[in-house]
Amino acid sequence: MSQSIAVIKGDGIGPEIMDATLRVLEALKCGLEYEFVDAGLVALENHGTLIPQASLDAIEKHGVALKGPLTTPIGKGFSSINVQLRRHFDLYANVRPAISFPGTRSRFEDIDMITVRENTEGAYLSDGQEMIDDGNTGISVIKVTRKGSERIVRYAFELAKSSGRRKVTAVHKANIIKTSSGLFLDVAREIAREYPEIEFQEMIVDNACMQLVMNPHQFDVVVTTNLFGDILSDLCAGLVGGLGLAPGANIGEKAAIFEAVHGSAPDIAGKKLANPCALLLAAAQMLDHLGMAEKAEAIRRGIRAVLETRRDMVTPDMGGSGTTDTFAQALVEYVQA
């Protein structure tokens, strides 16, 4: 039985890197069927809205979506498309691997860690935000719930257990933010006791930033709240060469959206210079989610092999002289060999 997914090509470089990614998936004979739907600037132009109802219906129907970068127009009246999708489908877990690859602008080697970020509450809720005192004071509410904390921490421990990882670090600021961050830490301690086979560590967020830069190899799975996770996951991407190698999964009970976390890079759109690695790695996450672990690992091995041996086929940002299409072609040749 074939698996169907929704595909959102996205804006800017999105269509180019999505086409490259789909070429590799086809070469792997994944048996996927695609329903292409619009979101972002293309949807705004064609349908008058950033996220048409038909696109939401398609994601709900298939339960899985592969998404290129989307542009949220600057200005009042437009809220983040990614945030809207996460809230609509209650995609509570944002999962961001950081894995070292050869030939990157990285100061470290052999990094293999995952940031698990709570995706639906915390500091990014629009509730409670207001300007008072004639615009001289801004107020924002940080809301953390026991339910939200329990499910994200449990997700992190289950991920560690299923993937053979040995350690989970809960990152917090409970020493200062004793209510919301304190609740998250209390829940993390409770959940950790249910997984005695997995080492549990707790770390204050500012120390975690320093430790990540000084000795990132001490981390395995990091679980944290929305704001801290947003910051730390980008820091981790920087440890392995930047957002061009940073995939992301947004996972809920009934749907999952896999994406390249970098922007749409309109300045290079159409020039075939875009590095497709982040979306390819997101596709690998998707294959893991769909129970195709061997094919997922083939993508990761292929990227590593191409970066090591086919520099002429690699995009300029990775130190090569190739294009988006030649990068994809090299991967196709690898997985078909």
Helices and strands as residue ranges (DSSP letters): E 3-8, H 14-27, E 32-36, H 41-47, H 53-62, E 64-67, H 81-88, E 93-99, E 112-118, E 130-132, E 137-139, H 146-162, E 167-172, H 180-192, E 199-204, H 205-214, G 216-218, E 221-224, H 226-239, G 243-245, E 247-251, E 256-260, G 266-268, H 277-289, H 293-309, G 311-313, G 316-318, H 324-336
